[in-house]
Amino acid sequence: MAADEYTDRAYVSRYGAAEFGLQVMRQGVPGDADGPVMVALLHDDDAATEVFSRAADHPGAGKYSVRLTSKETAVPGPYVLVWTYAVGGSDEEWRVWLEVGKAAPEYDVLADPMKGIIEQTWNRFSDLFDYATEGPHLQTYIQSNFGRNRLAQLLRIAVGRLNTMAQPYQTYTIDGDGGASFPVAKWGSLLESALYVECLRHLVRSYVEQPEVQSGSGVSRLDRRDYKDRWEEVLAVEEPVLKQQLDVFKISHMGLGTARVLVSGGAYGRWGNTRLPLSEAARPRWLTRFY
């Protein structure tokens, strides 16, 4: 199987100990295969060299899993995980395509919901034109570190911006260290937008020093300075979307929907007529509705 036929791959960082599972269903409910489920990890190239082949673990009814060791993920590249088993006397096969990429320790320590945010954001870059496998042209340079680990670092910045860009000030974190973990289940779409915008800013910064083309009798270099301008155009489109989402997020944390305060006449209550000094502050207030 040619490696370039499948570019949507499960990501495993170099030396990562990733775990994958298979759920076998029989007549609509979890059920065991006829016998052991075998798992093989192959290099996804023309040679299809085998890295290992062994029986999967069997933690429960119809559940099978395999854990890749750091030795098995030591060489970056495309791989395919092949599950073979039998159900009702019929031979079955299931394949999972993997990418072992650069070592990404800051990505590895994230909880699964945060990794999901990074993967969803990465998908927005995976169909770009200039890089043969996936991602922006920046990856082709040997000094570039644009990958999941860089996105994990930008994710921390994105959460910090969400905390501080507008009132009320918040203390969400990406890992629960020093504050509550960002509520991905409820506001994951906002965090994806924030991380995407941070990635766009990062790409704009990264292309600042791309030189003009130098042509002549020597080696010529392509002029890619306008990449910065084009990324800035994308950034200008995406920032208003983030702003709209951020407004809803911040308003939801302001407690403006506390009915007992609003019905009673606002923050000052409905005290009736009074002749106290500075009594204007005690009069009923008009309410503001947000759309």
Disulfide bonds with the S-S distance in Angstrom:
none
